[in-house]
Amino acid sequence: AIAVNNEGTYAYTASLAENQLVSVNVESQAADFTAVDGPTHTFVQFAVSPDGKTMVATTQLTAKLFVFDIGQPPAVEITDIVDVNAAPWHPTFSPDGRYVYMGNKNANTVTFVDMRSRRVAAVVEGPGLAEPHGAAVSPDGRYLYVSNNNLKGVYQTRSADGVGTVVVINTATRWIEKVIEVGHYPAGVATLVIN
């Protein structure tokens, strides 16, 4: 897992093997370590909220979304832990910071977490969701794009075997609007505003 705060002054990373996060001052390169209790979580990825005060982390082995306060760097404080479906992968915030979205690789679902209540608001299931990996939201917040590895052939493609997908989810209705078949093993995904 890796992320940078909104000011670009601190970088955060975590270990796959140990329950440990590191805050690194970009200018001085001083590192502060934060230990996390419990069994080995295997932190997959971080996302920083639009206001820069909160960071979330998904955990492959324990199916949790950790919520951290990063408003006073270098301090990293756990403020909540939300149980989600199996193997949550790359999280992303809605543009207004209200929701965090993530695919669940071992459940073939997408979880919506309400950041006000810190509870699961919805779980999306359906065609094309096959080992969801990356997640990105459109700049207006209307659509969530989720890449799907589909290495196990859960989704039966119209073309060749083993083709991955990008699923387009309407964030208001929480319905899958489109399944786009793409190349083999799609992973990360991002959106970009072009003026």
C-alpha positions in Angstrom: 0.0 0.0 0.0 1.2 3.5 -0.8 -0.3 7.0 -0.8 0.7 10.7 -0.4 -1.2 13.3 1.6 -2.9 16.1 -0.3 -0.2 18.6 0.4 2.5 16.2 -0.9 4.4 16.5 2.4 4.0 12.9 3.7 4.1 9.6 2.0 2.5 6.5 3.6 3.3 2.9 3.0 2.4 -0.4 4.7 3.8 -3.9 4.9 2.1 -7.0 3.4 3.8 -9.2 5.9 3.6 -7.2 9.1 0.9 -5.0 10.7 2.9 -1.8 10.3 2.4 1.5 8.5 5.1 4.1 7.9 4.7 7.8 7.5 7.6 9.4 5.7 8.3 13.2 5.7 9.1 13.8 2.1 11.4 16.7 2.8 13.4 15.3 5.7 12.9 11.6 4.9 12.2 11.0 8.7 10.1 7.9 9.2 7.5 7.3 11.9 6.1 3.7 12.4 2.6 2.8 13.4 1.9 -0.7 14.7 -1.6 -2.3 14.1 -2.9 -5.0 16.4 -4.4 -8.3 15.4 -3.6 -11.1 13.0 -1.6 -10.4 9.9 -3.9 -8.1 7.9 -1.9 -7.8 4.6 -2.6 -4.1 3.8 -3.3 -4.0 0.0 -3.8 -0.3 -0.8 -4.6 3.2 0.7 -6.8 6.0 -0.5 -6.8 9.6 0.9 -10.0 11.5 1.3 -10.6 14.7 -0.7 -10.2 16.8 2.4 -6.9 15.1 3.2 -7.8 14.3 6.8 -8.7 10.6 6.4 -6.9 7.7 4.9 -8.4 4.2 4.4 -6.6 0.9 3.9 -8.0 -2.4 2.7 -6.8 -5.7 4.1 -6.5 -8.9 2.0 -6.5 -11.5 4.7 -8.9 -10.1 7.3 -11.5 -8.5 5.0 -11.5 -5.1 6.7 -11.4 -1.4 5.8 -9.2 0.5 8.2 -9.9 4.2 8.7 -7.1 6.4 9.8 -6.9 10.0 10.9 -3.9 11.6 9.1 -4.9 15.2 9.7 -1.9 15.9 12.0 1.2 14.3 10.3 3.2 12.3 11.0 0.6 10.9 13.4 -1.5 8.0 12.0 -4.4 7.1 14.3 -7.0 4.3 13.7 -10.5 5.8 14.1 -12.5 2.9 12.8 -12.4 -0.6 11.3 -15.3 -1.8 9.0 -15.9 -5.4 8.1 -16.3 -5.9 4.4 -16.5 -8.8 1.9 -13.5 -11.1 1.3 -10.2 -9.6 0.0 -11.0 -5.9 -0.4 -8.6 -4.5 -3.0 -8.0 -0.9 -4.3 -10.3 1.6 -2.5 -11.3 5.0 -3.9 -13.3 7.9 -2.4 -16.3 9.6 -4.0 -15.4 13.2 -4.9 -17.4 14.5 -2.0 -15.7 12.1 0.5 -19.0 10.6 1.5 -18.3 7.0 0.2 -15.4 4.7 -0.2 -15.8 2.1 -2.9 -13.7 -1.1 -3.3 -13.8 -4.4 -5.1 -13.8 -7.6 -3.2 -11.5 -10.0 -5.1 -12.5 -13.2 -3.4 -16.2 -12.4 -3.3 -16.7 -11.0 -6.8 -18.5 -8.0 -5.4 -18.1 -4.3 -4.9 -18.6 -2.7 -1.5 -19.8 0.9 -0.8 -18.9 2.2 2.7 -20.7 5.3 4.0 -18.0 7.3 5.7 -20.5 9.3 7.8 -21.8 6.2 9.5 -18.7 4.0 8.9 -20.9 1.1 7.8 -21.4 -0.8 4.6 -24.1 1.0 2.6 -24.4 -1.5 -0.2 -22.8 -4.5 -1.8 -23.0 -4.7 -5.6 -23.1 -8.1 -7.3 -23.6 -9.0 -11.0 -22.2 -9.8 -14.4 -18.6 -8.8 -15.1 -17.5 -8.7 -11.5 -14.9 -11.4 -11.5 -11.9 -10.8 -9.1 -12.4 -7.0 -8.9 -9.0 -5.3 -8.6 -8.8 -1.5 -9.3 -11.5 1.1 -8.7 -11.8 4.7 -9.9 -14.7 7.1 -9.8 -15.7 9.7 -12.4 -14.8 13.3 -11.5 -18.6 14.1 -11.1 -19.0 11.0 -8.9 -21.8 9.5 -11.1 -19.9 6.4 -12.2 -17.6 3.9 -10.6 -15.2 1.9 -12.9 -13.9 -1.4 -11.6 -11.3 -3.5 -13.3 -11.7 -7.3 -13.0 -8.9 -9.8 -13.5 -11.3 -12.7 -14.4 -8.3 -15.2 -14.2 -10.6 -18.0 -12.9 -13.1 -17.5 -15.7 -16.0 -16.5 -13.4 -17.3 -14.2 -16.1 -18.0 -15.9 -19.4 -16.8 -13.5 -22.0 -18.2 -13.1 -25.5 -14.8 -13.3 -27.0 -11.7 -15.2 -25.8 -11.3 -17.1 -22.5 -9.6 -15.3 -19.7 -10.5 -11.8 -20.9 -10.9 -9.3 -18.1 -13.5 -6.6 -17.8 -14.1 -3.1 -16.6 -17.5 -2.8 -15.0 -19.3 0.6 -14.9 -21.5 1.1 -11.9 -24.0 3.9 -11.4 -23.2 5.2 -7.9 -26.7 6.5 -7.3 -28.7 3.4 -8.3 -25.8 1.0 -7.5 -26.6 -0.9 -10.6 -24.1 -2.2 -13.2 -24.7 -0.2 -16.3 -22.1 -1.7 -18.6 -19.5 -4.5 -18.8 -16.6 -3.7 -21.1 -14.4 -6.6 -22.1 -10.7 -5.7 -22.1 -7.4 -7.4 -22.3 -6.0 -10.2 -20.1 -5.6 -9.5 -16.4 -6.6 -5.8 -16.0 -5.5 -4.4 -12.7 -5.3 -0.7 -11.7 -7.6 1.8 -13.2 -7.9 5.6 -13.1 -10.0 8.5 -14.4 -8.8 11.8 -15.9 -10.5 15.1 -16.6 -9.6 16.4 -20.1 -10.3 20.1 -20.7 
